[in-house]
Amino acid sequence: MKEVAEIKTLPKLDIEKTITDILNTIDRDREREIISRRYGLFDRKETLEQIGELLGITRERVRQLEKAVVARLKAMAEEDLPHIQEVEAVFTAEIQDLGHVARIIDLTGKLADGTSKLDQARISFLAQLVPSLAYVDESDHFFMSAGLAETHSEKAIRDQVGHVIESIKKIGAPAKIEEIAGAMGHPDSEKTKALASISKHLASLNGRYGLTKWPMVNPKNIRDKIYVILHENGKQMHFNDIAAAIRDSGFKRKEVTTQAIHNELIKDSRFVLVGRGIYALKEWGYKKGTVADVITEVLKEAKEPLHRDEIVKRVLKKRFVKETTILLNLQGKAEFKRVAKATYALADAEEK
């Protein structure tokens, strides 16, 4: 623990100077240009074709030179690459704190003045040179990431992320990271959390992790956000309250109008109007329909006449309306008939 504390006191790295000094170890101007442009160290990243056209060489030749130069830099990093020991000490300390593996954007936030694409490109380049780090490049499946080589090889990182995904699929619903770690048989939930963070197939919301296709952890539109708010609340809400909850949430693009919320509630079959402006989730057992429809359902389920007080009681379990509204429907609709004192049945059932 003492060693970690000492690493924490290391001065902040001068990232730009470190990059410049490392590039200056490359003898040929053309090779420096290739590395600088391919990794976006001073401007945006460029493709092999763009660099080849600029330098008057083929795309394949650019690729060969890039690979050879990076290999030389990595070999030098084992001995005398400028500043690499300081970079290694600081990078490994921060990655250890982040769970032994980390997205480059998170590492950049710890080490640079910002998290711009330029900042991330520089941190990513340096991470690839550090001997004690395993680097995972950006792909359809992973964010740019780096892990401690003593804990993870690149293959091990990819495999363990796969185990996290499979554990979540087996659970079948968004779960706390502790539950996911338990399902994996992993003793360290922080390391499980770190692994989950580098996968493009996983997302988290309100402390729970799940697949990106699950609205509960990755709401992509207003309807999904409404669903999350209702599900988290656990009971019916007025559309004004739903709109306010979305605006107070941690969602991206949370500035929505109350009218937009109301419109989406009406359109989506997942939501059921259960009172004046009040909505609930269909999955909770609610069905669409008027108060009269609910009274009809109650009487059909009973298969016998019911006292009005019992009808009111049962309807109020399905709708959040005033008692007088239920009584007015019961007494004023032709489909209901009083068969005894304060006792009602379906009119067509009575006729039969």
N, C-alpha and C positions, 0 to 999 in steps of 0.2 A: 504493500500500500504506500510505503514511503516513496518508492520510485515514481508512482503515478502522481503523487503530490508535487514532486520536483518537476515533472514534465509540465504540469499545469502552470508553473511559473515561467515557462519559456516565453520570450518576447514574441509578439505577433510577427508572422512571416511577412517579408516584403515580396509579395508574389510576383510583381512585375519585374523587379530586379533579378529574382531567382530565375524566371523564364528567360530573360535577356542573357544572363550569364551562361545558362545551359545552352542556349542557341549559339552563343559565341564559341562553344567548343567544337562546333561543326565547321570544318575548314572551308568547304566550298559554298559559295554564295547560293548556287542553284539548289543545293540540298537544304540550306537554311530556309530558303524561300518555300520549298515544298513542305517542310514540316510546319512552318508558321502558317501557311495558307490551309493546309489539310486539317490542322487542329484548331484553326480559328483563334490563334493566340494574340492577334492584334486587330483583327477584323472578323467578318463573318467567315464560316467554314466554306471551303470551295471543293468542288468535285475533282476527280482525277482528270476528267475531260477539260474543265476550265483551266486547271493548272498546266496541263499538257499543251493546250492552245497558246497560253501565255508564254511558255518557255520553249515552244517549238519542238516538243518531243511527244511521243505517243502516250496514250493513257496507261498502257502496260508498263512503260518505262518509268512513269511517275510512281506507279504502285511498287515497282521493284526498288526504286531508290528510297521511298518512304520506309519500306520494310527493313531495308539494310541499315538506314540511319537510326531508326528506333532500336534496332537490335544492338547497335554500337553504344547508344546512350544507356541502354539497360545494362550492358556489360560494364560500362564505366561507373554506373551507379553502385556497383559492388565495391568500388574502390575510391575513385576521386572525382566524381561528378560534382560540380559546384553546389554547395548548400544542401546536398541530398540527405546528409545525416540529420540536419536540423529539420528538413521537410519530413523525413521519416519519423522522427521523434514526435513531432506535432501531429502529423496525420494519424499515426497509430493511436496516440492518446485520445484524440477526438473520436475516432471510429470505435475505440473500446467503450467510450462513454455512450455512444449511440447504439450499442448492442452488438459490437463485433462485426457488423456489416452495416453499410449506410448508403443511401442514395447520394450521388454527387451533389445534387442541389442542397441537401441537408448539410453535407460536409462543407460546401461553399458558404452557407450561411454562418458557419462557425469560424471560418478562416479568412473570408474576404470582406470587403466593405459592402458588398451587395450580393445579389444572386442573379445578375444579368447573364445573358448567354456567354459574354466574354469572360466573366468571372468563372462560370461553370466550365468553360473550355479550358481555362488555365489549370484549374484544380484537377480536372479530369486528366489532362496531359501529365501533370506531376504524379498523380496517383498511379498511372501506368508505368512510371519509371521506378517507383519505390519498391525495392526488392522484397520487403516483408508484407506486401499487399497483393491480394488477388483481385483482379479487375474484371468486371462484367460490363460488356459494351451494351449500348442501347439497341433494342430490338423490338419486335412485336410483343414479346413476352416480358421483357425486363426494362426497367429504367437504368440509366448509367449508374453503376454502383461499385463500391470497393469494400473488401472485407479483409480481416487479419488473416494472413496466409497460415499462421500457426493454428488457427481455428478452422478456416475454410479454404479449400482450393476453389478455383472457379467452378469446376464440376460439382463440388460439394455444395456450393451456394445454390446452384441451379437445382440440384436434386432436393435439397432441403426446402426450398421454396415450393417445389412440387409436392412435398409431403404436407406442407401447410395447406395448400389448395385442396388436396385430397381429404384432409381432416375436416376442413370446412364443408366440403361436399357431403361427407358422411353425417356431420351434424345436421345439415339440411336447412339451416337458418342462420341469420347473423348471430354471432356469439362473442362474448368477451374473450380477450386474448388468453386469459388464464384457462378458460375452458378448451380453447384450441390447443394450447400447449399441453394440457392434460391428455387430450385425445391423441396427440403425437407421441406422448411419453417423454416430452421434453421438460427437463427440470427448470429451465430458465424462461419465464414468460417474456422478459425484455428482449431476449435474443429471438424468440419467436415473433415478437412484434417487429423487430428490425427486418427479419426475413420477409414478413408479409408486406412491409412498406416498399420493397423493391420490385414487387410483381405488378404488372399492368393488368392482371386478371383479378386483382383484389382491391377492395376499397373499404374505408371505415367511416363510421358516423356515430356520434354519441357514444364512443367507446366500444362499439361493436364492429366486428370485421365480417366481411362476406364477399361473394362474387360481385364483380362490377355490374353484372346484369340484374342484380337484385335491387329494386327501388329503395329498400330500407337502408341501404348503405351508400347508394349512388343514384339519388333522384335526378333524373335528367330533364324533367319538365315540371310545369306547375302542378299537374295532376299527381305526379309521384311525390312532390313535396307535401301536398295535401294529405296523401296517404300516410306518409311518415308522421306528420303532425297528429293525425287522428290515432294512429297506431300507438304512438308514444303516450298520448293522453289517456288512452284506454277507455274512453267513453265519448259520447256524442258531444258535438260542439256547434255553436252558431258560426255561420260563415264569417261574420265580423271578427270573431275570436280566432278563427283559423288564419285569416289574413294577418292579424296582429302577431300571431305566433310565428308565422313564416318570416315576417319582417324582423322579429327579434331573434331568429335562429342563426345558426352558423352556415346556412346554405350560401352557395354562390348565387349571384343574381337573385337576391331575395326581395328586391323592391318591386312589388306587384300591387295592383289595385284591388280593392275589395270586390269590385264588379267582375274583374277577371277571375278571381277565386270562385265567385258565385256561378259564373258561366261554366267553369270547368267541373264544378260539383254536379251541375245539372247534366252534363254530357257523359260523364264517366259512370259506368255501371257498377264500379266498386263502391260508390257512395249512394246512400239511401236517405231521402228526406224523411225525417221522423218527427218533425215538429215545425213550427213556423220559423223558417230559416235555419233549422237545426239538422245537422247531418251526422250519420253514423256509417260504419263500415258494413257492407253486405256480409262479409265473412263472420260478423258477430251474430248472424242469424236473422237480420232484418230483411224485409222484402219491400219492394216498391208497392205503392198503392195509397189510396185515400183512407181516411178514418173509417168510412163505410166498408171499404174492402177488408180492413182489419177486423171490424165487428163480424163481418161474414165469415172470415177465417176462424175467429174465436168460436162462433156458434157451430161451424162445421166440425171443428176439432172436438167440441164438447159432445156432439151427437145427441143433444137434448136441450130443452129450453133452459135458460139461465136467468137468475135474478139480475136486475139492472146493476146492482152494486158489484156483483161478480163479473159482469161484462166489463164494467169500468175498470175494475182491478186488473183484468187480464189484458185489456187494450193498452192500459198505461205501461205495461211491461214491453209493449211493442212500439208505442208512440209517445212522444213527449208533448202532449196537448192538454188543454184544460178539460176538466171533467164535464163542464157544460157543453163543450164541443161534442163529446161522445154522446151525451144524452140527447142533444138536438138531432144528431144523425140517427140515433136509435129510434126516436119518436117520429122523425119527419121523413124517413125514407120508406118507400113502398116495399123494399125487400125484407123489412123486419115487421113482425106482427106480435102484439101483446097477447099472450095466451092465458095469462093469469095475472093477479095483482103484482105489478112491477116485475113481471117475468116475460121474457121475450124469446122468440124462435125465428128461424128463417121462414118467410112467408111461403116459399115454394115447398119447404119441408112440411109445414102445417097442412098445406093443400093435399099432399100425398098421404 
